[in-house]
């Protein structure tokens, strides 16, 4: 059901979320709160995302949508659906019992569960509720249009959970606004007839205290996992995940490499500055080679970890652990102006669909030319609007099945 033991094995099945009305619920006043720098135009964002999905299908890759899987999950039982709605409202800070009841009735009024799920993602406005009335002191004081906030980051399906080998890491996300996104993965892997009910090992749970996000998790092989120590992934979460993989679940993993990167928005996740494109090639943010430190976590016995700082340059670290000569391809092909500009538009965030074959944004022409110069086959997609969310092709997808390499 899940099989991801590398970053580059031929992709067979992938999970997406088609951008929805949550993007139309972005306004200048809530951009910072919702972690956006700009407002994408939904109509064009959908056209671009549909072309992204079509590319997968044309290449023989099965496409799943998180909204469809969650709807299938909730349709299995009235109790599961009721549990989901209650938890969704609790996490959305709907405290009033009267309002909870009114919103519950509103969500249950949808004839199709998938439309209800999409509404929870889009955000529920006060005007959506026919029975909404000012009841509490907060209602009279706050002029805020939403009962529950939109989740505009959801089309970056890489972050709320991550597939590792044959299991999954359900993430505790860095911000409260994004942590709500993980509810969909939680119910999917808890109850879905195919993916839930204990059929898949869960290596991390979103109720753990330390934060971790999927953009920081890279599966280098069936024995080596890389995790970024970033603005959004805490070292304690990496230790917890390492113990889960090395001890609790007795997986094939032997080493976890913790990549310490700058804690800034420009280096939001490891995969925004560093992705694998072939057996021996990686994209790289030009600043990362000077600012990265790598630590190796291995079993030390008695449920403890041995932690060692690896005093090597990045390419030397990769060569040592992957046992081959490594080429780092800088974003912008080494030009500082082009590198900074194309890094802003996720030039280093490629998605490998097979060894030496990747999906990229067409706008990053200098980085794309550098990839082709190094023998990498590229498939270009348009990104006028979807790039405004500050994420690339890898960010927008979660591999479910890759062929082993």
C-alpha positions as CSV (number, residue, x, y, z in Angstrom):
1,X,0.0,0.0,0.0
2,X,2.9,2.3,0.7
3,X,6.5,1.9,-0.6
4,X,8.9,4.7,-0.7
5,X,12.5,3.6,-0.1
6,X,14.2,6.3,-2.1
7,X,13.7,9.8,-3.5
8,X,14.3,8.7,-7.1
9,X,12.7,5.3,-7.6
10,X,10.2,5.3,-10.5
11,X,7.0,6.9,-9.1
12,X,3.9,4.7,-9.4
13,X,1.3,6.4,-7.1
14,X,1.1,10.0,-5.7
15,X,-1.2,12.0,-3.5
16,X,-2.3,15.5,-4.4
17,X,-4.8,18.2,-3.3
18,X,-6.4,20.3,-6.0
19,X,-6.4,23.9,-4.8
20,X,-9.8,24.9,-3.7
21,X,-11.9,27.8,-2.3
22,X,-9.4,28.2,0.6
23,X,-7.3,30.3,-1.9
24,X,-10.3,32.6,-2.5
25,X,-10.5,33.1,1.3
26,X,-7.1,34.7,1.4
27,X,-7.2,38.5,1.9
28,X,-4.3,40.9,2.6
29,X,-5.2,41.1,6.3
30,X,-4.8,37.3,6.9
31,X,-1.8,36.5,4.7
32,X,0.7,36.5,7.6
33,X,-1.6,34.4,9.7
34,X,-2.1,31.9,7.0
35,X,1.6,31.9,6.0
36,X,1.2,33.3,2.5
37,X,3.2,36.1,0.8
38,X,0.7,36.8,-2.0
39,X,-2.8,35.8,-3.2
40,X,-2.9,33.3,-6.0
41,X,-5.7,33.5,-8.6
42,X,-7.7,30.3,-8.0
43,X,-8.9,29.8,-11.5
44,X,-5.4,29.8,-13.0
45,X,-3.9,27.9,-10.0
46,X,-6.4,25.1,-10.7
47,X,-5.5,25.0,-14.4
48,X,-1.8,24.8,-13.5
49,X,-2.4,22.1,-10.9
50,X,-4.7,20.1,-13.2
51,X,-1.8,20.2,-15.8
52,X,0.5,18.9,-13.0
53,X,-1.9,16.0,-12.3
54,X,-2.3,15.3,-16.0
55,X,1.4,15.0,-16.5
56,X,1.5,12.3,-13.8
57,X,-1.3,10.4,-15.5
58,X,0.3,10.8,-19.0
59,X,3.4,9.2,-17.5
60,X,1.5,6.3,-16.1
61,X,1.5,7.5,-12.5
62,X,-1.7,6.9,-10.5
63,X,-3.0,10.1,-8.9
64,X,-4.9,10.1,-5.6
65,X,-6.5,13.2,-4.0
66,X,-6.5,13.6,-0.2
67,X,-10.1,15.0,-0.3
68,X,-11.4,11.8,-2.0
69,X,-9.6,9.5,0.4
70,X,-10.9,11.4,3.5
71,X,-14.4,11.3,2.1
72,X,-14.2,7.6,1.6
73,X,-13.0,7.3,5.2
74,X,-15.9,9.3,6.6
75,X,-18.5,7.5,4.5
76,X,-17.6,4.2,6.2
77,X,-19.5,5.1,9.3
78,X,-21.7,7.8,10.9
79,X,-19.6,7.6,14.0
80,X,-16.3,8.2,12.2
81,X,-17.9,11.2,10.4
82,X,-19.2,12.6,13.7
83,X,-15.9,12.1,15.4
84,X,-14.2,14.0,12.5
85,X,-16.6,16.9,12.7
86,X,-16.2,17.2,16.5
87,X,-12.4,17.1,16.3
88,X,-12.3,19.5,13.4
89,X,-14.4,22.1,15.3
90,X,-12.4,21.6,18.5
91,X,-9.1,22.2,16.6
92,X,-10.7,25.1,14.8
93,X,-11.4,26.8,18.2
94,X,-15.2,26.7,17.9
95,X,-15.9,26.6,21.7
96,X,-19.5,27.6,21.9
97,X,-21.8,24.5,22.2
98,X,-24.5,26.3,20.4
99,X,-22.2,27.2,17.5
100,X,-20.7,23.7,17.5
101,X,-24.2,22.3,17.0
102,X,-25.1,24.8,14.3
103,X,-21.9,24.1,12.4
104,X,-22.3,20.4,12.8
105,X,-25.8,20.6,11.3
106,X,-24.4,22.7,8.5
107,X,-21.7,20.3,7.6
108,X,-24.1,17.3,7.8
109,X,-26.4,19.1,5.4
110,X,-24.0,18.4,2.5
111,X,-25.3,15.5,0.3
112,X,-21.8,14.5,-0.8
113,X,-19.2,14.0,1.9
114,X,-16.4,15.1,-0.4
115,X,-18.0,18.5,-0.7
116,X,-18.2,18.7,3.1
117,X,-14.5,17.8,3.4
118,X,-13.6,20.5,0.8
119,X,-15.6,23.0,2.9
120,X,-13.7,22.2,6.0
121,X,-10.5,22.9,4.0
122,X,-11.9,26.1,2.4
123,X,-12.9,27.7,5.7
124,X,-16.4,28.3,7.0
125,X,-17.5,31.9,6.9
126,X,-20.1,33.2,9.3
127,X,-22.3,34.1,6.3
128,X,-22.3,30.4,5.2
129,X,-24.3,29.5,8.3
130,X,-28.0,30.3,7.8
131,X,-28.6,30.2,11.5
132,X,-25.5,32.3,12.5
133,X,-26.3,35.0,15.1
134,X,-24.2,37.0,17.5
135,X,-24.4,35.0,20.7
136,X,-21.2,35.5,22.7
137,X,-19.2,38.5,23.7
138,X,-16.5,37.6,21.2
139,X,-19.1,37.7,18.4
140,X,-19.9,41.3,19.3
141,X,-16.3,42.4,19.7
142,X,-14.5,40.6,16.9
143,X,-15.2,41.6,13.3
144,X,-13.7,38.4,11.9
145,X,-15.5,36.8,8.9
146,X,-14.6,33.1,9.6
147,X,-15.9,30.6,12.0
148,X,-13.1,28.2,11.0
149,X,-10.0,29.4,9.2
150,X,-9.2,28.3,5.6
151,X,-6.2,26.0,5.0
152,X,-4.6,27.4,1.9
153,X,-1.4,25.5,2.3
154,X,-3.1,22.2,1.8
155,X,-2.0,21.8,-1.8
156,X,1.4,21.3,-0.4
157,X,0.6,17.7,0.5
158,X,4.3,17.0,1.3
159,X,4.1,18.5,4.8
160,X,1.2,17.1,7.0
161,X,2.4,13.5,6.8
162,X,5.3,11.7,5.1
163,X,5.6,8.2,3.7
164,X,8.8,6.5,4.9
165,X,9.5,3.0,3.5
166,X,6.2,1.1,4.1
167,X,5.0,3.3,6.9
168,X,4.0,6.9,7.6
169,X,5.0,9.8,9.9
170,X,1.9,11.9,10.8
171,X,3.4,15.2,11.6
172,X,3.0,17.7,14.4
173,X,3.3,20.9,12.4
174,X,5.1,24.0,13.4
175,X,2.2,26.5,13.3
176,X,-1.2,26.0,14.8
177,X,-2.8,27.1,11.6
178,X,-1.0,24.3,9.6
179,X,-1.3,21.7,12.3
180,X,-5.0,21.5,11.6
181,X,-4.1,20.1,8.1
182,X,-2.8,16.9,9.7
183,X,-6.3,15.9,10.8
184,X,-7.0,14.6,7.3
185,X,-3.9,12.3,7.5
186,X,-4.8,11.2,11.0
187,X,-8.3,10.0,10.0
188,X,-7.1,8.5,6.8
189,X,-4.5,6.3,8.5
190,X,-6.7,5.6,11.5
191,X,-9.9,4.5,9.7
192,X,-9.6,4.2,5.9
193,X,-10.6,0.7,4.8
194,X,-7.3,0.3,2.8
195,X,-4.8,2.6,4.6
196,X,-6.2,2.6,8.2
197,X,-7.1,0.2,10.9
198,X,-3.6,-0.7,11.8
199,X,-2.6,-1.8,8.3
200,X,0.2,0.7,8.0
201,X,2.8,1.4,10.7
202,X,2.8,4.9,12.1
203,X,6.3,6.2,13.0
204,X,5.2,9.5,14.5
205,X,2.0,11.0,15.7
206,X,0.7,14.5,15.6
207,X,-0.1,14.6,19.3
208,X,3.7,14.4,20.1
209,X,5.0,17.7,21.5
210,X,7.9,18.3,19.1
211,X,7.3,19.6,15.6
212,X,8.3,18.0,12.3
213,X,7.1,18.6,8.7
214,X,7.3,16.5,5.6
215,X,9.4,18.9,3.6
216,X,12.2,18.1,5.9
217,X,12.0,14.3,5.5
218,X,14.0,12.7,2.6
219,X,14.3,9.0,2.1
220,X,17.8,8.5,0.7
221,X,17.6,4.7,0.8
222,X,16.0,1.8,2.7
223,X,18.7,2.2,5.3
224,X,19.4,5.9,5.5
225,X,16.8,8.7,6.2
226,X,17.7,12.4,6.0
227,X,15.8,14.9,8.1
228,X,16.3,18.7,8.1
229,X,16.6,20.6,11.4
230,X,14.8,23.7,10.1
231,X,12.7,26.5,11.3
232,X,9.8,24.0,11.4
233,X,11.4,20.7,12.5
234,X,12.8,20.4,16.0
235,X,15.8,18.2,16.9
236,X,13.7,16.4,19.6
237,X,11.2,15.3,16.9
238,X,14.1,13.8,14.9
239,X,15.3,11.9,17.9
240,X,11.8,10.6,18.6
241,X,11.4,9.5,14.9
242,X,14.8,7.9,15.0
243,X,13.9,5.8,18.0
244,X,10.7,4.8,16.4
245,X,12.4,3.6,13.2
246,X,15.5,2.1,14.9
247,X,13.8,0.5,18.0
248,X,10.0,0.6,18.1
249,X,9.2,-0.7,14.6
250,X,12.4,-2.6,13.8
251,X,12.5,-1.1,10.3
252,X,15.4,-1.6,7.8
253,X,16.7,1.9,8.7
254,X,20.2,2.0,10.3
255,X,21.1,5.7,10.2
256,X,19.2,8.9,10.4
257,X,21.1,12.0,9.1
258,X,20.1,15.3,10.7
259,X,20.9,18.2,8.4
260,X,21.1,21.4,10.4
261,X,20.1,24.3,8.0
262,X,19.5,28.0,8.7
263,X,16.3,28.7,10.6
264,X,14.7,31.2,8.2
265,X,11.8,31.3,5.8
266,X,14.2,31.2,2.8
267,X,15.3,27.8,4.1
268,X,11.8,26.8,5.2
269,X,12.4,23.0,4.7
270,X,15.2,20.9,3.6
271,X,13.5,20.2,0.3
272,X,13.3,23.8,-0.6
273,X,17.1,24.0,-0.8
274,X,18.1,20.4,-1.6
275,X,16.6,17.6,-3.6
276,X,17.8,14.4,-5.2
277,X,17.4,14.2,-9.0
278,X,19.5,11.0,-9.9
279,X,21.6,8.3,-8.2
280,X,24.5,10.7,-8.0
281,X,23.0,14.2,-8.5
282,X,21.3,16.7,-6.1
283,X,20.1,20.2,-6.6
284,X,21.4,22.7,-4.0
285,X,20.8,26.2,-2.8
286,X,24.2,27.9,-3.3
287,X,24.3,29.1,0.3
288,X,23.6,25.7,1.8
289,X,27.1,24.2,1.0
290,X,28.6,26.7,3.5
291,X,26.0,26.7,6.2
292,X,25.0,23.1,6.7
293,X,26.1,20.7,9.5
294,X,25.2,17.0,9.4
295,X,24.8,14.7,12.4
296,X,24.5,10.9,12.3
297,X,22.0,9.2,14.7
298,X,22.4,5.4,15.2
299,X,21.4,2.8,17.8
300,X,23.5,2.9,21.0
301,X,21.5,0.1,22.8
302,X,19.2,0.4,25.8
303,X,16.8,2.5,23.7
304,X,19.4,5.2,23.4
305,X,20.9,7.0,20.4
306,X,24.5,7.6,19.4
307,X,24.9,11.1,17.9
308,X,28.0,12.0,15.9
309,X,28.8,15.2,14.1
310,X,30.1,14.5,10.6
311,X,33.0,16.8,9.9
312,X,32.8,16.7,6.1
313,X,31.5,18.9,3.3
314,X,28.0,18.2,2.1
315,X,29.1,16.4,-1.1
316,X,31.6,14.3,0.9
317,X,28.9,13.4,3.4
318,X,26.6,12.2,0.6
319,X,29.4,10.3,-1.1
320,X,30.3,8.5,2.1
321,X,26.7,7.4,2.9
322,X,25.5,6.7,-0.7
323,X,28.9,5.2,-1.7
324,X,29.2,7.0,-5.0
325,X,30.7,10.2,-6.4
326,X,28.1,13.0,-6.0
327,X,27.5,16.1,-8.1
328,X,25.7,19.1,-6.6
329,X,23.9,21.2,-9.1
330,X,23.4,24.8,-7.7
331,X,20.2,26.6,-8.2
332,X,20.8,29.3,-10.8
333,X,23.8,27.4,-12.1
334,X,26.1,29.2,-9.6
335,X,25.1,32.7,-10.5
336,X,24.2,34.5,-7.3
337,X,21.5,36.7,-8.8
338,X,19.9,33.9,-10.8
339,X,20.3,31.6,-7.8
340,X,18.5,34.0,-5.4
341,X,15.7,34.7,-7.9
342,X,15.1,31.1,-8.9
343,X,15.4,29.9,-5.3
344,X,12.5,32.2,-4.4
345,X,10.5,30.3,-7.0
346,X,11.7,26.9,-5.8
347,X,14.3,26.1,-8.4
348,X,15.9,23.6,-6.1
349,X,12.6,21.9,-5.3
350,X,12.4,19.3,-8.0
351,X,10.3,16.1,-7.9
352,X,12.1,13.0,-9.2
353,X,9.7,10.6,-11.0
354,X,12.5,8.2,-12.0
355,X,16.3,8.2,-11.7
356,X,17.5,11.2,-13.8
357,X,13.9,12.4,-14.6
358,X,12.2,15.2,-12.8
359,X,9.3,17.7,-12.8
360,X,10.3,21.3,-12.5
361,X,8.7,24.8,-12.8
362,X,9.2,26.2,-16.3
363,X,10.0,29.7,-14.9
364,X,13.4,28.5,-13.5
365,X,15.1,28.4,-16.8
366,X,18.7,28.8,-15.7
367,X,18.4,26.0,-13.1
368,X,16.5,23.9,-15.7
369,X,19.3,24.4,-18.3
370,X,21.9,23.3,-15.7
371,X,19.9,20.1,-14.9
372,X,19.7,19.3,-18.6
373,X,23.4,20.1,-19.0
374,X,24.1,17.4,-16.3
375,X,22.0,14.8,-18.3
376,X,18.8,15.1,-16.3
377,X,15.5,14.8,-18.2
378,X,13.0,17.5,-17.2
379,X,9.2,17.9,-17.5
380,X,8.2,21.5,-17.1
381,X,5.0,22.8,-15.6
382,X,3.6,26.3,-15.5
383,X,3.6,28.0,-12.1
384,X,2.4,31.6,-12.4
385,X,-0.1,31.1,-9.6
386,X,0.8,27.9,-7.7
387,X,4.3,29.2,-7.1
388,X,2.9,32.1,-5.0
389,X,2.5,29.7,-2.1
390,X,6.3,29.2,-1.9
391,X,6.5,25.6,-2.8
392,X,7.6,23.5,-5.8
393,X,6.7,20.2,-7.4
394,X,8.0,18.1,-4.5
395,X,6.2,20.3,-2.0
396,X,2.9,19.7,-3.9
397,X,3.1,15.9,-3.9
398,X,3.4,13.0,-1.6
399,X,4.7,9.8,-3.1
400,X,2.8,6.7,-2.0
401,X,4.5,4.1,-4.1
402,X,7.9,4.1,-5.8
403,X,9.7,1.2,-7.4
404,X,12.7,0.0,-5.4
405,X,16.1,0.8,-6.8
